[in-house]
């Protein structure tokens, strides 16, 4: 295939092609594919892995940087509509286009030169993948799975393990590749981390580990922000010495450290069961009051707002609800949404929710674009939907929001059509009753 495509393997591109068919077959088997899966393969090269997937999955998405190999792959699979080939850089590929393909798994014999950057682009949160099988140089796999106190443990270990459970599987010798590299490779399976850690602000976590490993042998106290809580209180909470170094903290301790430094007032509070809401009738007239717990348990009609926030490109901000939420945990939802407090009006609630949930302060009131009557899909809420514009930073409480991401409207529409169960029912009602374009 290399001869046919006119390709001479490039050391600069990290091109070492897997030529052992038994190894290829075994690597693919670690994906544990079903016929309903979509598989994204980065760096398919000569299709040594892809060949074992064609016809066995719902869709195969190949992302190949080398233009000549991408052309050869398109020719090879031109008669198979389940295969799509992208001539693209995995470091820059728009991962938002992959959510609509869920359930989706990731596969990659990743180039030595940029494997880490590809992982950062496509496998950092939020991502659509439910399993990943990767092959990289052994030293990198060792770093991904490293434990505290070892020489391999560092920023890459923590960034990866905060999102994934990493299991190295097998060493692959140079003889399995053409041309042969000078070092061993390793295969690892990555499973999304779904339990074992409290919710935390991932961006703050990333900032703190970068500080903590900036000078690896320096005491952690001297590398962290000065405006945090008392260091003695933190070390007591973590159960470590005041002279501890970053490389000595476990992932759980780094998460606890992040939570200690998180100043957000709602970092531990996904909702208040005792909040008081106005109970209203079908005409939105107040008939009484009840607690949050009561209106939900008794399906009483009450009031809520949703806000669609757009950026200058016209992308819509979606949030992934925290697993701590009492309703629709882990589902994707409107940019912000929330109930009206007793006596509060809709517009004021929209402005408040923008600030509380996303740290967005608006200069002018958001524009009302739809009203939705109470129904089961909205949780028996009178909903007013607003539209706002924002191009700055976002800041959201980890207890309420797991992740936030800007999506093109066409991608959201395709995702909803393919997997409506990924979304909160209230958002789907807002989407249907609005014209986001």
Buried (B, 14 or more C-beta within 10 A) or exposed (E): BBEEBEBEBEEEBBBBBBBBEEBBEBBBEBBEBEEEBBBBBBBBBBBBBBBBBBEBBBBBBBBBBBEBBBBBBBEBBEEEEBBBBBBBBBBEBEBBBBBBBBBBBBBBBBBBBBBBBBBBBBBBBBBBBEBBBBBBBBEBBBBBBBEBEEEBBBBBBBBBBBBBBBEBBBEBEBEBBBEEBEEBBBBBBBEBBEEEBBBBBBBBBBBBBBBBBEEBEEBBBEBBEEEBEEBEEBBEBBEBEEEBBBBBBBBEBBBBBBBBBBEBEBBBEBBEEEBBBBBBEEEBEEEEBBBBBBBBEEEBBBBBBBBBBBEEEEBBBBBBBBEBBEBBBBBBBBBBBBBBBBEBEBBBBBBBBBEBBBBBEBEEEBEBBBEBBBEEBBBBBBBBBBBBBBEEEBBBBBBBBBBBBBBBBEBBBBBBEEBEEBBBBBBBBBBEBBEBE
